[in-house]
Amino acid sequence: MSTPEETVHPLRAFRQRMNYTQPDAARLLGVSYVTVSRWETGERRIDAELVLKISRLTGIPVAQLRPDLAALFQGE
């Protein structure tokens, strides 16, 4: 069974699949690389205003990016 420390953030998994650095992902998403780093480490959560945009750009379901907001975006 995996522990939270072993769980890879979906954005990091996306970056690794695409061979993107954090600055690459930041440019794609329109944020700073520090913001991407903070999302991936769990220091910050993706803003509700950005989660749908990021989901569309990366193909990562909202439910994986922000499970707490998934119900708000059902059908999007």
N, C-alpha and C positions, 0 to 999 in steps of 0.2 A: 504494500500500500504506500502511495507517495505521501510525503509530508508537504506542507505549504511551501517550504524552502525548495523542494524539488520541482514544483509546478512552474512551468514556463509560461510567462504572460503571453496571451495570444498575439499581441503586437510584436513581441520579440520573435515568436515562432514565424510570423509573417516575414519579418526582416530576414531571418535566417534562410527561409525558403527562397526569397527573392535576391539573396546575397546583398542586402542593403545594410549600410551603416546607420547608426542613429541619425547623423546629419542627413543622409539620403532620405530616410523616412520623414524627418522633420520638414524637409523641402516639399515632399509629396503632400504632407498633411497641413502645411502652412503654420507650423509651430517651431519653437526652438528645439535644438537637440537635447537641451537640458530638460525640457518638458517631456520629451519622449523617454528619456532616462528615468525621470521621476514616475512616469506611468508604469514603466516596466518593472521598477523596483517596488511599486506599491506605495511609494512616498506620497503620491497624489493620484486621484482618480480622474479619468477623462471627464471633462465638463459635459453636462447634459446637452448643452448647445452644440457640441462638436461630435457627439457619439454617432449620430446618424451619418454625418458626412464621412467620418472615419470608416464606418462600416461599409459605406458605398465604395469608398476608394480602395479598401483593402479586401473586401469580401468577407471580413470577419463578422459574424452575427453579433448584433447588439447584445444578445444574451451572454456572449462570452466577454465582450468588452466591459459591460456594466450590467451584471445580472440583476442588480437592484432596480434598474430602469427598463428592463426588457418588456414588461407588461405595457409600458407607455408607448412602445414603438411596434407593437404587434400589428401586422398587416402593412408595415412600411417596406 
